[in-house]
Amino acid sequence: MDDQTRIELEAAAFRTLRHHLMEKRTDVQNIDLMNLAGFCRNCLSRWYQEAAHERGLEMSKDEAREAYYGMPYAEWKSRYQTDADAEKQAAFEAAFAANVGEKT
């Protein structure tokens, strides 16, 4: 397989993942994704931002989130995010530290 085809297939897989998480499974909470898989929608938007920066493109955290979520993050949260109990929050802190790093 040539590099261009591989890149196109990887991009298609990313678009399918995004569609699945953003349109088909809005019920799945970011905290549950992080606790179970070690990443969430915010991680995907951060990776998108990091890829832009690697290519010399300026993109803020908010711009990356809006590009990924398809709307301002605050709007997504008000539509789909539910409150997490203390147990989920504690698990999130551990998962975040292990997979992303310490919060700053």
C-alpha positions in Angstrom: 0.0 0.0 0.0 1.4 3.4 -0.9 1.6 6.2 1.7 -1.1 8.3 0.2 -3.6 5.5 0.3 -2.6 4.7 3.9 -3.1 8.3 4.9 -6.5 8.4 3.2 -7.6 5.2 5.0 -6.4 6.5 8.3 -8.3 9.8 7.8 -11.4 7.9 6.8 -11.1 5.8 10.0 -10.7 8.9 12.1 -13.8 10.5 10.5 -15.8 7.3 11.2 -14.7 7.3 14.8 -15.6 11.0 15.2 -19.0 10.4 13.6 -19.6 7.4 15.9 -18.7 9.4 19.1 -20.3 12.7 18.1 -23.5 11.5 16.4 -24.3 7.9 17.2 -23.1 7.7 20.8 -23.6 11.1 22.4 -24.8 9.1 25.4 -21.3 7.9 26.1 -19.7 10.3 28.5 -16.1 11.6 28.1 -15.4 10.5 31.7 -16.4 7.0 30.9 -14.3 6.9 27.8 -11.3 8.2 29.7 -11.8 5.8 32.6 -12.2 2.8 30.3 -10.0 3.6 27.3 -7.6 6.2 28.5 -8.7 8.8 26.0 -11.9 10.8 25.3 -13.3 13.3 22.8 -11.2 16.1 24.4 -8.0 14.0 23.8 -9.0 13.6 20.1 -9.5 17.3 19.8 -6.1 17.9 21.5 -4.4 15.5 19.1 -6.1 17.3 16.2 -4.6 20.6 17.6 -1.2 19.0 18.1 -1.2 17.8 14.4 -2.1 21.3 13.3 0.8 22.7 15.3 3.2 20.1 13.9 2.3 21.5 10.4 2.8 25.1 11.4 -0.9 25.9 11.8 -2.0 28.0 14.8 -5.0 26.5 16.5 -6.2 27.2 20.0 -7.7 24.6 22.3 -11.1 26.1 21.8 -10.7 26.1 18.0 -9.6 22.5 18.1 -12.5 21.5 20.3 -15.0 23.3 18.0 -13.5 21.6 15.0 -13.8 18.2 16.6 -17.2 18.7 18.4 -18.8 20.5 15.5 -19.9 23.2 17.9 -18.5 25.2 20.8 -17.5 22.8 23.6 -19.8 24.6 26.1 -22.8 23.9 23.8 -21.8 20.2 23.6 -21.5 20.0 27.4 -24.9 21.6 27.9 -26.6 19.2 25.4 -24.9 15.9 26.3 -22.8 15.9 29.4 -24.2 14.6 32.6 -22.8 14.9 36.1 -20.4 12.3 37.3 -20.4 10.8 40.8 -17.4 11.0 43.1 -16.3 7.4 42.2 -16.2 8.2 38.4 -14.4 11.5 39.2 -11.7 9.7 41.2 -11.3 7.1 38.5 -11.0 9.9 36.0 -8.2 11.7 38.0 -6.2 8.4 38.0 -6.9 7.7 34.3 -6.0 11.3 33.3 -2.7 11.2 35.2 -1.8 7.8 33.7 -2.7 8.6 30.1 -2.4 12.4 29.7 -0.2 13.6 32.6 -0.7 15.8 35.6 -3.3 18.6 35.2 -1.9 22.0 35.1 
